[in-house]
Amino acid sequence: MGKDKLRKFKAIDGYKHVLQPSVDEVREGFHMRGKWNTDFFPSNQPLVLELGCGGGEYTVVLAQRDPKKNFLGMDIKGARLWKGASQSKEENLTNVGFLRTRIEWVEQCFAPGEVDEIWITFPDPQIKFQRRKHRMINPDFLAIYQRVLKPGGCIHLKSDSEFLHGYLHGLISSMGLTIHETYHDVYDQILEQPMHEALACKTFYEKMWLEQGKAITYLKFSFPLAN
């Protein structure tokens, strides 16, 4: 492991707003499950979860924009989390936190109905058919998200993959989900809404893809309310 990674790991080890549970702690049900807004964040307010947050750019920017919500970035890569964790610490953002663990263990970390919104930003599209089970928006993952979301809670997908955008549209249609907004190119279609959440942040990779002429897609949807 390089010195820079070691430095970043050491730094986040000392951050109170970064939790790094062991495998056993998560598998048995993380102790913060059901208690994020009472035992972790200083204010009990809507909880927004960014899955696969990478460097946490989106988590931090959304928290800056909306101090009346709590934002939690989740990723397994500690060296990536360091960036957003350090920035939020420097800016004393009390409505930001980070959880270092695997996306597959979302349900072990959050109680049913504990999360108000989920953001998924630029996930690997896993285009090959044999990799479909690893797509973060496959039917199995969507079922998990539905259980941790409050009734009426929504999911945001922002991606550079037209394939993933279309794949999710197909799932939404087959599962009877509700689309609130959908754009094939956010920077072409919603420029008249400069404060739109989809335009809140350009991540490192997003800037790179835009320079390559790739369109950035966005889709906001929710699950049907139980009868």
ChimeraX attribute file (.defattr): number of C-alpha atoms within 10 A of each C-alpha:
attribute: neighborCount
match mode: 1-to-1
recipient: residues
	/A:1	5
	/A:2	6
	/A:3	8
	/A:4	10
	/A:5	14
	/A:6	12
	/A:7	12
	/A:8	17
	/A:9	17
	/A:10	14
	/A:11	14
	/A:12	21
	/A:13	14
	/A:14	10
	/A:15	15
	/A:16	12
	/A:17	21
	/A:18	22
	/A:19	18
	/A:20	15
	/A:21	15
	/A:22	11
	/A:23	12
	/A:24	9
	/A:25	13
	/A:26	20
	/A:27	13
	/A:28	10
	/A:29	15
	/A:30	21
	/A:31	14
	/A:32	17
	/A:33	18
	/A:34	17
	/A:35	16
	/A:36	23
	/A:37	19
	/A:38	12
	/A:39	12
	/A:40	17
	/A:41	19
	/A:42	12
	/A:43	16
	/A:44	16
	/A:45	17
	/A:46	14
	/A:47	21
	/A:48	25
	/A:49	23
	/A:50	22
	/A:51	23
	/A:52	24
	/A:53	26
	/A:54	25
	/A:55	22
	/A:56	28
	/A:57	21
	/A:58	24
	/A:59	29
	/A:60	24
	/A:61	18
	/A:62	18
	/A:63	21
	/A:64	17
	/A:65	12
	/A:66	11
	/A:67	15
	/A:68	14
	/A:69	18
	/A:70	27
	/A:71	29
	/A:72	25
	/A:73	28
	/A:74	27
	/A:75	20
	/A:76	17
	/A:77	16
	/A:78	25
	/A:79	18
	/A:80	17
	/A:81	26
	/A:82	25
	/A:83	17
	/A:84	23
	/A:85	27
	/A:86	18
	/A:87	14
	/A:88	23
	/A:89	15
	/A:90	9
	/A:91	10
	/A:92	10
	/A:93	17
	/A:94	17
	/A:95	26
	/A:96	28
	/A:97	28
	/A:98	27
	/A:99	21
	/A:100	18
	/A:101	21
	/A:102	15
	/A:103	16
	/A:104	11
	/A:105	15
	/A:106	19
	/A:107	18
	/A:108	19
	/A:109	25
	/A:110	22
	/A:111	20
	/A:112	18
	/A:113	16
	/A:114	22
	/A:115	26
	/A:116	20
	/A:117	21
	/A:118	23
	/A:119	20
	/A:120	18
	/A:121	21
	/A:122	20
	/A:123	19
	/A:124	14
	/A:125	20
	/A:126	15
	/A:127	14
	/A:128	7
	/A:129	7
	/A:130	8
	/A:131	10
	/A:132	14
	/A:133	13
	/A:134	15
	/A:135	16
	/A:136	21
	/A:137	20
	/A:138	14
	/A:139	16
	/A:140	12
	/A:141	16
	/A:142	14
	/A:143	12
	/A:144	15
	/A:145	24
	/A:146	20
	/A:147	16
	/A:148	23
	/A:149	25
	/A:150	19
	/A:151	18
	/A:152	17
	/A:153	21
	/A:154	22
	/A:155	24
	/A:156	21
	/A:157	22
	/A:158	22
	/A:159	23
	/A:160	23
	/A:161	20
	/A:162	17
	/A:163	13
	/A:164	23
	/A:165	21
	/A:166	13
	/A:167	15
	/A:168	18
	/A:169	17
	/A:170	11
	/A:171	15
	/A:172	17
	/A:173	11
	/A:174	9
	/A:175	12
	/A:176	11
	/A:177	15
	/A:178	15
	/A:179	16
	/A:180	12
	/A:181	10
	/A:182	18
	/A:183	18
	/A:184	18
	/A:185	16
	/A:186	18
	/A:187	16
	/A:188	11
	/A:189	11
	/A:190	14
	/A:191	11
	/A:192	9
	/A:193	10
	/A:194	11
	/A:195	11
	/A:196	11
	/A:197	13
	/A:198	23
	/A:199	14
	/A:200	14
	/A:201	15
	/A:202	14
	/A:203	16
	/A:204	10
	/A:205	11
	/A:206	19
	/A:207	13
	/A:208	12
	/A:209	14
	/A:210	14
	/A:211	9
	/A:212	9
	/A:213	9
	/A:214	15
	/A:215	19
	/A:216	22
	/A:217	22
	/A:218	22
	/A:219	20
	/A:220	18
	/A:221	20
	/A:222	20
	/A:223	22
	/A:224	14
	/A:225	10
	/A:226	6
	/A:227	3
